Amino acid sequence: MSDEAFHDFVLDVQRPLAQTAYLLTGDHGHAQDLVQTALLKAYRNWDKVSRADSPLAYMRRVLVTSHVSWRRRRWTTEQVIETLPERAGEDHQARHAEDDVMRRALAQLAPRVRAVVVLRYFEDLTEAETAKVLGCSTGTVSTYAARGLTTLRRHLAPDRQPGPEAATHPTHVYSRRTP
């Protein structure tokens, strides 16, 4: 195992992994913990990671599966009830408010649905790339994306009813409500 190669790899993937982790968790501290957990797993299996067709895609999968696993165990861990205020500086209140609204809406999604939405629409992966990262079919990605977008629309614009053009939009055609 080459520590130098792993170090270079970490420098290349740390920022995109941190962004994905933040979108998955909605919290900077948890996102950093998630990235560190994923990188530790990568270090332990560096030979396998370095031989992957796309090491970044491999790491995204490790990140998503670690997050889903954390969410399953969440009831046994300490819950953060308050967040620290941002540092003083330039006021970006409107942007932060919009980001917070989006984070809260993303938090309403099931972990796998959230992973699909984050990978497809925030990380801009194709359906095939998302399916590869999550280890599922492109049909599953399409279904989860449709469900996620429908839920996000409902949370982000609850008073807005879809018009007649929405009936022909693919997210409405493929979405199914689960009881």
PyMOL commands that set and color helices and strands:
alter all, ss='L'
color gray80, all
select helices_A, chain A and resi 3-25+28-44+46-51+55-76+93-107+111-122+127-134+138-156+164-168+170-174
alter helices_A, ss='H'
color red, helices_A
deselect
rebuild
show_as cartoon
